[in-house]
Amino acid sequence: ATHATIDHSFRVALAADCSFVARSFAGDIDHLVQTVKRGIQHRGFAFIDVLQPCVSFNHKNTFAWYREHVYKLEDEPGYDPTDLMAAFVRAHQWGDRIPIGVFYQKERPTLEDHFPVLRDEPLVQRGIDPQRITPLMQELT
């Protein structure tokens, strides 16, 4: 597969305005772990693209090849992960320089923020009051 087909979902995540879009490289375990942690801690939808070379069939884009070409966005002076247009520009970079890191992150209200009834605990953990359910079940049958 070409980079264009592999990368399609990454650019779709940016176009869909996902609130956390990142990429990491399986050959840089520390960076990958930190990226996944940030994605888990993010309040909202997190999309993480992991560059993971196929050691059996892809003899061009090897771990060594990626190590030579990837660079960390967080090391770039002035890079702002809240700038969606800058994230799109970086998402189209491929070849001599391949960016990894958090491309885009935006804090915004989550579903739970819009529905206070969901804030306290998940609905599945709430008890069911048979006195309230019985009339509803009778109405539905």
N, C-alpha and C positions, 0 to 999 in steps of 0.2 A: 504494500500500500504506500501511496505517496504521502508526503506531509499534509497536502491539502485535504485528503480524505480523513486522515487521522485527526487533524486539527479542527475539523468542522464543528464538532460539538463544543469545543472550547470557545470558538467565536460566537456560536449560537447562545451560549451562556452569557456572554458579554452583551449581545444584542437584546437578550431577554431581560437585561438589567438585573441579573442575579446580584445579590448583595455581597457576595464574596466569591471572587474568581481568582484562582491561583494555579501555578504550575511548579512542579518540582522534578527532581531527577533521582532515580533509584540508586544511582552511583554515589549520591551525596546523602548518606543516611541522616546525618544531623539536620541538614536542611529539610529533608523530607519529613522527619519527625516533627520539627518545629512548625512546618506548614500545615500538617495534619492537625496538630494541636490547636493552632490558630483557627482552622476551619471548624473544629468541634466547638471551640469556645465562642465562635461567632453566633450572635443571636439572629438567625435567619438561615436562608438557603446558602449552602457552601458548595461550590464546584471546584474540584482539584484535579487537574490533569497531571498524570505522572508519566514522565518519559522513562520507559523501561525497554531497553533494547532486547531484541530476540537474538539470543546467543546461538541458536541453531541455524537460522535461515538468513539473517541480515548480517552479512559480513562487511558491510560498508559503515552503517551507523552503529558502531560498537560502543561499549562503555568508554573506551579510550577516545573515540571520535567525539562523543558527547562531552567528555571532560574538557576537551580542547575548545569546544564551541559554546558551552553554556556560560552565562554570566548572571549574577544576582541583581535583580532590580533594586534591592535595598542598598546596594553599593553604588548605584548611579546617582550622582549629585542632582538634587532637585526633583527626583522622581516623586510624583504625588499619586498614591493609589486611590485617591478620591476623584481623579480626573478620568472620566470614562473615555474621552477621545484619545488621551495619551495611552490608555490601556489597549484600545483598538490598534493604534500604531504599533505598539510593542507586540501585540498578538500576531501581526503579520510579518514580524521579523523571523527569518529562518535561513540557515545557511552558515555563513561565517560567524554570526553571533545569534545565539538562541537565549532569550530571556527566561529566567525562572524566578519565582517569588510571587508575591501578592500583586496581581495586575490591577485589581479593582476591589475596593471594599467601601461599602456604604452602610451606615447605621440607619435603620428605619424601624418603625413599629412592626412587631411580629403579630401573628394571628392572635396569640394570647393577649397581647396588648389591646386589641380591638374588642375582645370578649372577656370582660372581667370574670365571668363565671368559670373560665378556664384557668385563671391565675393561681388559685389556691391549690388545686390538685387535679390530676387527670380524671376525666369522667369515669374511666374504668375502675378507679379506686373508690368511687363514691358508693355508698350504700343505696339500695333501692327500697323505697318506702312502699310496701304493698298497698297501703291505703290510697296512694296517689296513682299507682299503676293500674289497679283493678278497673276503675272507671274508663281509663283510656283503652285498655285491652277489650273491654266490653263494647266500646264504641267502634272499634276496628273489626270486630267479628260479626 
